[in-house]
Each structure stands twice: as structure tokens, then as C-alpha cells.
Amino acid sequence: MIEQVIEGVWWIRGQDDFLPDSHMYVVGLPGSEDFTLVDCGLMGKGEYKLDQIDKCGVPLGHVRRILMTHTHLDHIGCLPELKAAIPQAEVWIHSDEALAIERGDERIVMGNSMFESMVRGMFSIPKDAFQLTVQRNLEDGELLNLGGLPFKVVHIPGHSAGSIGLLHEGRGLFLSGDTIYADWAIGRYDLVSADPTQLKRSLELIAGLDVDILLPCHNRIVNGGAGPMIKETVAQWGPYLS
């Protein structure tokens, strides 16, 4: 269930059930005592994710922040579970979605009314479950030091308004959230705050980056040689997003 991608980046696979569960990435050099969780997962997956973090050898007391690539339910669903176990961890979200979370506006979280009705029928979700304090509003171009590893915030809206990627330029490593996956797939663009025109621009931006390792939040990762696949994906989907 765990794979070390490079030193200081672990991949914890999502545990899909009736609904998809996003992958989680744990970022931080061993010995740094400064670890970041990138994305969380679906409701009820908190215990599994916490167990996997422990198997990475990362003490929960050294987790400093939980950084969201975006706030769809399959990414943020178990954030309250993780916060209960890691109360010191700050929550970092792009500014275009942080305000909605702080207000308790769950429209982006749920995606659309049909999905919300289905989910609320399957899970007992308390009112204001996702009304959380955001300690840091992320912006495009910010340079972050995550446990000794440098990452650049790349704002890539289209799948959602505040979707971001994290780029480690030195290793050509890109955490892409749900904007682009392996195997010529991209994120949905028919949900609340999604926009196909913005998604096309974001995909073109990603294609212009020097990406070798692609770490999306669903399905498989590409641990080397991702650049040509990314360019082919963008060329394939471009006509459908015009």
C-alpha cells in the first residue's frame, strides 16, 4: 500500500470502495521532523491513512500540515478524522477554495446536487463537517520548503477553481491532484467551479513543465518518463475542451 517514490516522498494508495478514495502523499526528508500530508481521502478512510503514515515511519507529532490539491469529497472527506488525530497540523488550501471551506459552503466539496444526495444517503455526514479553519491560503508561484524539499505551487484550475499542483523542479516531480492522470486521462470538468476552458489552459501549462515523475491522486503513478505521456494527453483532450 506504500511506495517511496524518491527520498522524502511516499505514496499511500487510495483504498477505493463504492466511491474513489484519493491517494495521499507524505512529504518530508527523514529526520526533518517536518512532514506534510498532501490530500486525505474519503470519509471512513482516516484509520487506514493513519496506519499507513505510521508504516512510513513518520510520527504523527511530526506532521506539520495537511495540504489539499483541491477540496472535492474524495480528497477532503476524512480530513476531520485526521485533524482529530493530528490536532497540531495546519490546513493549507488554495485561496480560491479556502474561503468556501471556512464559510462551510460545501458546493465544491460535493460537486453537484445529484452526487450530494447519493453521498448523504450512504454516509452520515454531520452538518458543517467540512467547515474548517484554513491556516494558509496558497497562491500560484509560491515556493514552499516541505521538510527540506523545495516545491512550487502551480495553480491549475479547471477541475475545480482552486486546484493546484506541486512541482519539485530539481527532480521533475509533479503532484497533479485530479487535473491530469496517467494513461491519457484528465479530471472531470462538469462539477461546481469546474471550467473546461480553464482546464485546457492548465493542461497546456503542465505540458510546458519539465515533468519526469507524475504523481496524480487516483490510479497509477508514473515514476519516470512522464513528459511524452503528458504532452500526448494534452493534445488528445484539447479539441474537447475548446
DANOR-V692711 format. One record per residue. N is the residue number from 1. RES is the residue in one letter. NEAR is the number of other C-alpha atoms within 10 Angstrom. Layout:
BEGIN
n->N res->RES near->NEAR
n->N res->RES near->NEAR
END
This chain:
BEGIN
n->1 res->M near->10
n->2 res->I near->14
n->3 res->E near->12
n->4 res->Q near->13
n->5 res->V near->17
n->6 res->I near->14
n->7 res->E near->11
n->8 res->G near->19
n->9 res->V near->21
n->10 res->W near->20
n->11 res->W near->23
n->12 res->I near->22
n->13 res->R near->22
n->14 res->G near->23
n->15 res->Q near->17
n->16 res->D near->16
n->17 res->D near->8
n->18 res->F near->6
n->19 res->L near->11
n->20 res->P near->16
n->21 res->D near->25
n->22 res->S near->28
n->23 res->H near->26
n->24 res->M near->26
n->25 res->Y near->27
n->26 res->V near->22
n->27 res->V near->23
n->28 res->G near->25
n->29 res->L near->17
n->30 res->P near->16
n->31 res->G near->12
n->32 res->S near->13
n->33 res->E near->16
n->34 res->D near->20
n->35 res->F near->27
n->36 res->T near->20
n->37 res->L near->23
n->38 res->V near->24
n->39 res->D near->24
n->40 res->C near->33
n->41 res->G near->29
n->42 res->L near->23
n->43 res->M near->19
n->44 res->G near->14
n->45 res->K near->21
n->46 res->G near->21
n->47 res->E near->13
n->48 res->Y near->13
n->49 res->K near->23
n->50 res->L near->18
n->51 res->D near->10
n->52 res->Q near->20
n->53 res->I near->22
n->54 res->D near->11
n->55 res->K near->12
n->56 res->C near->18
n->57 res->G near->9
n->58 res->V near->20
n->59 res->P near->13
n->60 res->L near->18
n->61 res->G near->14
n->62 res->H near->18
n->63 res->V near->23
n->64 res->R near->20
n->65 res->R near->22
n->66 res->I near->22
n->67 res->L near->21
n->68 res->M near->27
n->69 res->T near->30
n->70 res->H near->29
n->71 res->T near->28
n->72 res->H near->24
n->73 res->L near->25
n->74 res->D near->24
n->75 res->H near->27
n->76 res->I near->23
n->77 res->G near->26
n->78 res->C near->23
n->79 res->L near->26
n->80 res->P near->18
n->81 res->E near->19
n->82 res->L near->22
n->83 res->K near->17
n->84 res->A near->11
n->85 res->A near->15
n->86 res->I near->19
n->87 res->P near->15
n->88 res->Q near->14
n->89 res->A near->22
n->90 res->E near->18
n->91 res->V near->20
n->92 res->W near->19
n->93 res->I near->25
n->94 res->H near->25
n->95 res->S near->17
n->96 res->D near->19
n->97 res->E near->23
n->98 res->A near->25
n->99 res->L near->17
n->100 res->A near->18
n->101 res->I near->22
n->102 res->E near->15
n->103 res->R near->13
n->104 res->G near->17
n->105 res->D near->15
n->106 res->E near->20
n->107 res->R near->17
n->108 res->I near->21
n->109 res->V near->24
n->110 res->M near->21
n->111 res->G near->19
n->112 res->N near->15
n->113 res->S near->12
n->114 res->M near->9
n->115 res->F near->12
n->116 res->E near->16
n->117 res->S near->11
n->118 res->M near->10
n->119 res->V near->15
n->120 res->R near->12
n->121 res->G near->10
n->122 res->M near->10
n->123 res->F near->10
n->124 res->S near->9
n->125 res->I near->13
n->126 res->P near->8
n->127 res->K near->8
n->128 res->D near->13
n->129 res->A near->14
n->130 res->F near->23
n->131 res->Q near->17
n->132 res->L near->18
n->133 res->T near->15
n->134 res->V near->18
n->135 res->Q near->13
n->136 res->R near->15
n->137 res->N near->14
n->138 res->L near->23
n->139 res->E near->17
n->140 res->D near->15
n->141 res->G near->13
n->142 res->E near->12
n->143 res->L near->16
n->144 res->L near->16
n->145 res->N near->11
n->146 res->L near->19
n->147 res->G near->20
n->148 res->G near->17
n->149 res->L near->16
n->150 res->P near->16
n->151 res->F near->21
n->152 res->K near->19
n->153 res->V near->20
n->154 res->V near->25
n->155 res->H near->22
n->156 res->I near->27
n->157 res->P near->26
n->158 res->G near->26
n->159 res->H near->29
n->160 res->S near->31
n->161 res->A near->22
n->162 res->G near->25
n->163 res->S near->28
n->164 res->I near->28
n->165 res->G near->25
n->166 res->L near->23
n->167 res->L near->26
n->168 res->H near->19
n->169 res->E near->15
n->170 res->G near->11
n->171 res->R near->13
n->172 res->G near->17
n->173 res->L near->25
n->174 res->F near->24
n->175 res->L near->26
n->176 res->S near->22
n->177 res->G near->28
n->178 res->D near->26
n->179 res->T near->28
n->180 res->I near->27
n->181 res->Y near->24
n->182 res->A near->18
n->183 res->D near->15
n->184 res->W near->15
n->185 res->A near->16
n->186 res->I near->18
n->187 res->G near->16
n->188 res->R near->16
n->189 res->Y near->19
n->190 res->D near->14
n->191 res->L near->19
n->192 res->V near->17
n->193 res->S near->18
n->194 res->A near->21
n->195 res->D near->18
n->196 res->P near->19
n->197 res->T near->15
n->198 res->Q near->19
n->199 res->L near->28
n->200 res->K near->24
n->201 res->R near->18
n->202 res->S near->23
n->203 res->L near->23
n->204 res->E near->18
n->205 res->L near->14
n->206 res->I near->23
n->207 res->A near->19
n->208 res->G near->12
n->209 res->L near->16
n->210 res->D near->17
n->211 res->V near->23
n->212 res->D near->20
n->213 res->I near->22
n->214 res->L near->26
n->215 res->L near->27
n->216 res->P near->24
n->217 res->C near->30
n->218 res->H near->22
n->219 res->N near->16
n->220 res->R near->14
n->221 res->I near->19
n->222 res->V near->18
n->223 res->N near->13
n->224 res->G near->13
n->225 res->G near->13
n->226 res->A near->21
n->227 res->G near->20
n->228 res->P near->11
n->229 res->M near->18
n->230 res->I near->26
n->231 res->K near->17
n->232 res->E near->14
n->233 res->T near->21
n->234 res->V near->23
n->235 res->A near->16
n->236 res->Q near->12
n->237 res->W near->16
n->238 res->G near->17
n->239 res->P near->9
n->240 res->Y near->10
n->241 res->L near->14
n->242 res->S near->11
END
